[in-house]
Amino acid sequence: MDSDYDGFKIEPFEAGRGLWHARIWRMDRKPVIIDGVSFSALEVGFAWSDPEAAIADAKTQIDRLNLNRYATAELSRSEQSAA
């Protein structure tokens, strides 16, 4: 059960029995670079009781951390250089 949200793909995963977390990566699979540090994927959230709750929390974290700026900034630059 994956979810797409604001330029990111979200994948819930079970870290232990009944302990759900979420992994986030850019839709284009390029790394997210935050303050010069490259992340191929981000794992966020608390241990939720089901995958839907982990996905909902990941969406909240994307909004709270304003991660969409990392999903679109590099895409815009590369699209401009290709033109």
N, C-alpha and C positions, 0 to 999 in steps of 0.2 A: 504494500500500500504506500505508494509515493504520492507526493503532492507538489505542484508547482505554485510558486508564490513570489511575486515581485522580482522576477529575474533569477530566482533560485529554485533548485529542486530540493525537496525535503524528503528524507527517508527515515522512518522510525526504525529503531532496532532494539532488541531486548538485551540489556546488559547483564541481566540476571533474571531468575524466575519472577515474572511479573514486574520487572523494573525497566520501563521503557524510556528511552532517550531519543534524540533526533540528530541526524547528521545533515548538514546543509552544504551545498556546493553550487557554484554558478551554473546556470543553464548551459553555457558554452564550455563548461569543464575547465576553464582557465582558472588559475589560482586567485584567491582573494589576497591582495597585498594590503596589509594594515600596518602603517608606520614602518614600512620597509621590510616587514616580515611576511613571507609567503605562506599561505595556508591552502592546501589542495582541497580541504574540507574543514568545516567547523562543526564541532559537536557541542550542543547546547542543552540546557534544561536540567530539570530535576528528574528523579526517578518517578515516572508517572505509572499509573496502574494499567493503562492501555495505550495503544499506538495513536489513537485519535487525540488523546490529551497531549501526547508528546508533539504531535504535529501542530496543534493549536498553540502550544508554548513556543515552538520554534518560530511560528508566524509572529507572535508577540515580540520575541527577541529580535527578529529581523527589523520590525518597526522601531523598537526601543533603541537599538544600536544604529539605526539608520543605515543598514547594510546595503540598501538598494543603490547607494552612491557608488559602492564597489562593484556592483553588478553591471552598471551602465557606463561608468566613467571610461573604462578602457575600451569598451565596445564603441563608444562614440569617437574616441581618438583613432582607433584602427579603421573605422568606417570612413573618417575624414581623410586619412592618409591614402586610402585606396581610391578615393575619388579624384 
